Amino acid sequence: MKKITIREVAKEADVAISTVSKALNKTGYVSESTAKRVQDAVYKLRYQVNANARSLKAERTNKIGLIVSYINNPYLMSIAKEIEKTIRSIGCHMILMSHNDDTKQESELIQLILEQQVDGLVLVPTGGNKALIEDVQDRGIPVIAVDRLADGVLTDSIEDDNYYGSYEAISYLNKLGHHKIALLFGHQNHSNGRGRYQGAVDAMEELGNPIDERYIRQGWFHEEEAYRETKEMLLLQEPPTAIYSCNNTMTKGVLKALIEQDLKVPEDMSVIAFGDREQWELITPKLTLITQPMKRIGTEAASLLKNRLTLKEAYEPKQIVIKPKLEIGESCARLNTNKEG
């Protein structure tokens, strides 16, 4: 008699494999109607749950995987520190890796993490590898998405309200009289990048600022890319009067380009950035920022994971969105209306 697989049960019930796993193992939230469809499919196909696999999931290794985008990003390392403090309190140890925003590297690292038989995975997703992330969940391993959502996969998650933060940044510059505003965005491969880009563009349109493609520049969340794009804008016949940078790493490139061109902030160029304050404490003038609550994000991510590892009852995945705050520094000047002609 042919052995029925969990994949066939999922197809019969018209649900994801991870949903079948949650319904059968009671390791996550599944609605009553969906659970019934799964049970009906199990009965119809005469599927037998693998008891050995179930017992393996019950074993604890006290290892937690943490995969971030860039290991040299101070913001992400601050989050990692908060996560490590919390998981140590329940006797777990952390395995830290970085995928450099490369979906192939992310795939390799997730598989490596699985080989380590971790109890949980905290992930800054690239936006790809949907099937692989679902496979992690199928094994009964909780996944917590941090800073970005895992596209197409329902997991516990915690992130900034990126759209709101970008909208606030452009609104603030607009109130200061700036209309030639440069947007230095990363990319739109994941929810973080999409939200920050769209929030800025929508603010420009709704506040009556003409969107000038010369000022919309892609920095790929890299310092060197941001540096090159900023230098090009500064050499335009009509350069912008203000620059909004969508993350800390790109802001370093922006400031480097301004210094090389002997331009002063905010006298010659206003600058506002999405990022955390800690990295810029020694920089003058004090940067105006859309600030990220990194300690809170790290602590709540760890709490989500701790609950998944210690609570017995299943519950619906939690999506936590935190609104960043506009922290006014000294890097944005009110524009003299004669300056733009």
N, C-alpha and C positions, 0 to 999 in steps of 0.2 A: 504494500500500500504506500502510495506516495506521501512523503512527509510534508505537511502544510507549514509554510513559513509565515512569520509575522508580516512580511511584505504583502503576502496574498490576503491576509486578514484585513490589512489596511486598505487594500484595493477594493475588497468586497464591501467594507464599511464606508468607503469613500472619505477616508481621513488620512492624516499623516501617520507614518510608522511610530513617531514619538507619542502620538495620541493613544495608539493602541497600547504602547508600553505603559503609559501613565494610567490608563484605565485598568489594565490587568494587575499592575504592581502597586496601584494606589500611591504613586509617588508625585503626583501633581494634579492640578485642577482639570477636571473634565466635566462638562455639563451632563445632566441626567440623560438627555435625549441622545447625546453622542455616545455616552457609556452604554446605553441600550443597543445602539447600532453595532458597537464593537462586540457586545455579548452575543447579539444575534448572529453576527458573522462568525464568531468563534464556534457557536453551536452548529451553524450550517456547514462549516468547513471541517468540523471536528478537530479544531486546532488544539494541541496540547502544549501547555506552558512548560518551558525547559526549567526544571527544578534546579539543575546544577547552575545555570546562569543566574537564577534568583539567589542562590546561596552565595555566589561570588559577589553579587552586588551588596550583600549584607555585611561583608567584611570591610573593616575600616583600615586604611593605610596611614591616616593622619597626614596626608600630603595634599596640598592645595596648589593647583596650577594658576599662575597669573601671567597672561600674555598681553603685553602692551604694544603700542605702535612703535615708539622710539624710546629706547632705554636712556638716552641722553636728554630727555625732556623733563625738566625739573618739576613741572606740574604733575606729570604721571608718576614720577618717583615719590612725590609727596603723598599721592593717593596710595601707592604701594606700601609706604611706611605705615599708614593708618590701617590698611588691611592686615598687614603682618602683625601689628600689635593686637588686633582683635582675635585673629585665628590662633595666636599663641596662647591666648587665655583659655582656649578649649583644647589645648594640647596638639595643635596642628603646626606643620611647617610649610613654608612657601617655596615653590619652584618658579623662578622669575625668568621670562624670556621675552624677546621682542621680534615682531615680524616686519618692521620697517614699512608698513602699509603695503605689503606685497602679499596678494592672496595665495600665491604658491607657497611662500614661506609660512604663512599662517596655517595652511593645510598641513605642511610638514610638522610644524610645532604642535598642532592639536593631536596629530597621530602619535608624536613622541610623548606628549602628556598622557595620552591614553595608555601607552605602554608602561607608564609609571604607576598606573592604576590609582590615579588621584581620587579623592573623595568629592572634589568640587573644582569648578573652573571659573575664574574671573577673567573676562575677556574684553579688550578694547577691539571690537570687530573691524575688519577691513571693509565690510559690506558684501563680501562674497562667502563662499563655502557653506551655503545654507544646508545642504544635505549632510555635511560632515558635523555641523553643530547639532543638527537633529539626531545624528548618530550618537553623539555624546549624551544627549538627553535620553535616548533609547536605552542606554546602559544604566540608567538610574542616577546619572551624575548631574547634579544641579549646575546650571550655567547662569552666571550673573554678568550681564552686559554693562560696561562702565564707559561713560563719556559719549558713547554712540549706541544706537540700536543694532541688533543683529538682524539685518534685512530679511524679511520673510519668515522669521522664526520668533515664536512667542516665548520670551524668557523673562525672568526678573531683570530689571534694568534701572539704572540711575544715570541721569544726564542733565546738563544745563538746558534751559530753554534758549536754544541757540538763535532761533528766529527772533524772539523778543529782544535778546541782547543786541543783535545787529540793528534792529529797528531803532532801539534806543540810541545807539551810537550815531547813526545818521541824523536822527531827530535833534540830538544835541548840537551837532555841527551846523545843522540848518538854522537852529535858534541863534547861533552866533553869527549868522549871515553868510555862511559858506554855501556856494552853489556849484563850484567846480571841485567836487569831492571825488577823490580816487578811492576805489575799492580794491584792496589786495586780498583776494580770496584764495583758499587752498585748492580744493577740487570738490566735485559733487559725487564722489564714489560712495560716500557713507552719509548717514543722517546728520552728523555733526557739520560737515562741509556744506551740505545742501541747505540746512537751516540758516547758517550764517550768511550764505550767499543770497538766499531768497529774501531774508529779512531786510538786508541792506537795499536790494533792488526795489522791493516793494515800498520801502520808506522813501526812496528817491522819487518814485513815480507818484506816490500819494501826497508827498509834500511839495510837489511841483518842481523838483530838481531835474533838469534834463539829463538823461542817461547818455553820457558821452563814452563811446566804446574805447576811446584813447585812454580813458581813466579806469577802465575795468580790466584789471590785470590778474593773471593766475600765477600764484607763487608756489603752488603744490605743497604748502606747509613747510617749505624748506628755506633756510636762511639765504643761501646763495641765489636761488631763483628769485626771491623777494628783492634781494640786492640788485640784481640785473634789471628786473622790471621797474624798480623805483628809479634807477639811474636813467633809464630810457624816458620815463615820464618827466623827470626833471629837465631833460634836454629838449622837451617839446617847445615849440614857439610860444604856446600858452599852457604852461604847466598848471596842475591843480593848486588850490590854496590849502587843501587839507587832505590827509591820507588816513583812511580807516584800514587797519591791519587786522586780519581775522584770527591771528594767534600769536603767542609769545615768540615762537621761533622765527616767524617771518618779520616780526617787529625788529628783531636784531638786525636783519638785513636792511630794513628801511632806515634805521638810525645810522647804520654804517654808510649807506649811500648819501645821506644828508650831510654827515660829517665830511666826507670826501669832497663834496661840492661846496663846503664852507657855508652851509645854510644853517641858520639858528632856529631852534624850536622854542617858542612858537612864533617868533618875530617873522621868520621867512616861510615857515610851514607849520601848520597845526597837525598834530598827530594824536590819534586815539586808537586804542588796541583792545582786543578781546584777550584776556589773560589773567593771571594771578599777580597779586601785588608783591609777593615775596621776592620774585626774581629781579624786580626793579627798585628795590629799596635804596640802593646806592646811586641811582641814576638821577641826574639833574638836567633840566627841570623835572619835577615829579610828573610822571606820566598820568594822563587821564585814561582810565581803564573801565572796561566792562568786566567786572571782577568775577572770578569763579571761586566758589566756596570749596576749595580742594579738601580741607580737613573733613568737612561735612560729607562730601561725596565719598571719600575714602571710608569714613566711619559707617555710613549707611550701607555702602556696598558690602562691607564686612558683616554688618548686622543681618543683611538679607541672606548672605551665605551661611552665617551661624544658625539662623532660624531653619534653613533648609536641612542643615546637618543634624540639628538637635531636636526639632519638633517632629512628632510622630504623625500628626494629622496632615492630610493634603489640603492645599489651598491654592486659590487662583494666583497666577504670577502677578507680581506687583511692578508697576511702572512708575517710578518716582522722577518728577521733573522739577528742577530747582531754578527759580528765576535769578539770573545774575543781577548785580547792582552796578549802576553808574557811579563810579568813584572819581569825582572831579579833581584833577591835579592842576598842573601849570603848563601843560603842553598844547592847550588849545586856546587861541586868541580870538576875541571878537573881531570880526573882519571890518576894516574900514571900507565902506561901500564904494569909495573911489578906487580901491585897489583892483577891482574886477572890471572897472570901466563902465 
